[in-house]
Amino acid sequence: MTTTSPTPLDPADIHIVDLFAGPGGLDVAAHALGAASVGIEWDASACETRREAGLATKQGDVRAFDAAKFTTANVLAGGPPCQTYTVAGKGAGRKALDEVLGFVARLAAGEHWPSIEADLSLLEDERTGLVLQPLHWALEALQNGRPYEAIVLEQVPAVLPVWEAFRKVLHNLGYSAECAVLRTEEFGVPQTRRRAVLIARYGKENGVVLPTPTHRPYRKNARHASRSSYPGLWPSEGAEAKRLPWVSMGEALADYRTGPFTVISNYGTGGDPKARGRRSSREPSATVTGKVSRNRIVAGENGPDLPRFSFREAGMLQSFPEKYPWSGKDVSQQIGNAVPPLLGLHILNAALGRGTPSDDAIKRLEQWRPPMDTRSTKPQSAS
Ligand SMILES: C[S@@+](CC[C@H](N)C(=O)[O-])C[C@H]1O[C@@H](n2cnc3c(N)ncnc32)[C@H](O)[C@@H]1O
């Protein structure tokens, strides 16, 4: 069957309901595109950050809401919690995946949600079933006669088999859908992080085109291939040659760190707890996790210790705007949980059938400021 490029949707007509919305990685991206959003999130601290950022929020358990309560929403987004899948391939993670795939099959077969929900409550780890919520919402919206125009989901790479299963179900229900693992540094985020992404558009004629990378993938041995030292170390031919070099930590934090530095991970690599991963300021950051503030930073390669990343810096490595008003407790965890907004911008734009985001949209994201009318007067905790 042939598909055509999706009909572009105007962001001004878009209203996103964002399940498991966290501190707002996807919402700030939506706003930079000119779309409206409301997030559902239960964590009080993430909600505090969202409040300070002026993001519309329903604080509570996603399971206590349903599609019918969001009558203006025409796009569904979701980044369900990932803890139970991160060890997929072995033990508990593999078991969690198999359980979820079984539930997807039941949903696809038209089984009523209440009986599925009753069985989900019996799972060993109740978080396992949360990944089904976006599909449940999508099916409910269809039953209500108001299918979402677009659906955007993101998770750790281990969840790709679930997105594959969702893709097939959505396809049978009239959606065009694609999923893949994307690398954040290939979209200009100064960090290497891999995310399994699903993008769907209602209407088989709206063939989904996944976001096209704009930057080169990180390669360990191309240590100096950042903007400042380009060209010379990269292939001069092929698709990758046309892309921009990846963005380094040093470039992203140029206003905060002078001189080269090395980040020494809090974790060991290759199964050796003593072999700490190292990234130079000329490379993108390693994946920013909830433990980002535990990483050591030294001047040069082995110089004296430097201050650890502030919340603001860690947020910027996730491509959050410099002035993002991180608030509440456990800010590192909020930052580590989030979708990098720059990746969110590419994913949402692709879902709306609009290709690569414009330079203006990227600038709006970078220059984003918290709205004055909703901000409290207390000083930012992320200086
Ligand atoms: C992976 S993060 C999502 C980040 C978000 N997409 C962003 O861009 O910032 C998952 C979020 O789901 C929230 N969460 C987990 N279980 C929830 C539930 N049952 N209802 C509402 N939020 C929940 C967590 O507090 C966390 O902030």
The ligand as an SDF file (V2000), in Angstrom:
LIG
                    3D

 27 29  0  0  0  0  0  0  0  0999 V2000
    9.7060    9.4920   32.3300 C   0  0  0  0  0  0  0  0  0  0  0  0
    8.9440   10.7590   33.2040 S   0  0  0  0  0  0  0  0  0  0  0  0
    8.1730   11.6850   31.9220 C   0  0  0  0  0  0  0  0  0  0  0  0
    8.8300   12.9920   31.5970 C   0  0  0  0  0  0  0  0  0  0  0  0
    8.0660   13.9070   30.7020 C   0  0  0  0  0  0  0  0  0  0  0  0
    7.5430   13.2580   29.5300 N   0  0  0  0  0  0  0  0  0  0  0  0
    8.8960   15.1390   30.3210 C   0  0  0  0  0  0  0  0  0  0  0  0
    9.0350   15.4210   29.1620 O   0  0  0  0  0  0  0  0  0  0  0  0
    9.3920   15.8520   31.1730 O   0  0  0  0  0  0  0  0  0  0  0  0
    7.6000    9.9110   33.9510 C   0  0  0  0  0  0  0  0  0  0  0  0
    6.7540   10.7860   34.8670 C   0  0  0  0  0  0  0  0  0  0  0  0
    5.5700   10.0680   35.2050 O   0  0  0  0  0  0  0  0  0  0  0  0
    5.1910   10.4220   36.5220 C   0  0  0  0  0  0  0  0  0  0  0  0
    4.2530    9.3710   37.0000 N   0  0  0  0  0  0  0  0  0  0  0  0
    4.5430    8.0860   37.3190 C   0  0  0  0  0  0  0  0  0  0  0  0
    3.4070    7.4200   37.5980 N   0  0  0  0  0  0  0  0  0  0  0  0
    2.3820    8.2990   37.4460 C   0  0  0  0  0  0  0  0  0  0  0  0
    0.9640    8.1780   37.5710 C   0  0  0  0  0  0  0  0  0  0  0  0
    0.3810    7.0290   37.8910 N   0  0  0  0  0  0  0  0  0  0  0  0
    0.2220    9.2930   37.3160 N   0  0  0  0  0  0  0  0  0  0  0  0
    0.7960   10.4760   37.0030 C   0  0  0  0  0  0  0  0  0  0  0  0
    2.1360   10.6320   36.8560 N   0  0  0  0  0  0  0  0  0  0  0  0
    2.9110    9.5570   37.0650 C   0  0  0  0  0  0  0  0  0  0  0  0
    6.5110   10.4950   37.2660 C   0  0  0  0  0  0  0  0  0  0  0  0
    6.3810   11.2890   38.4260 O   0  0  0  0  0  0  0  0  0  0  0  0
    7.4280   11.1220   36.1990 C   0  0  0  0  0  0  0  0  0  0  0  0
    7.4740   12.5240   36.3320 O   0  0  0  0  0  0  0  0  0  0  0  0
  1  2  1  0
  2  3  1  0
  2 10  1  0
  3  4  1  0
  4  5  1  0
  5  6  1  0
  5  7  1  0
  7  8  2  0
  7  9  1  0
 10 11  1  0
 11 12  1  0
 11 26  1  0
 12 13  1  0
 13 14  1  0
 13 24  1  0
 14 15  1  0
 14 23  1  0
 15 16  2  0
 16 17  1  0
 17 18  1  0
 17 23  2  0
 18 19  1  0
 18 20  2  0
 20 21  1  0
 21 22  2  0
 22 23  1  0
 24 25  1  0
 24 26  1  0
 26 27  1  0
M  CHG  2   2   1   9  -1
M  END
$$$$
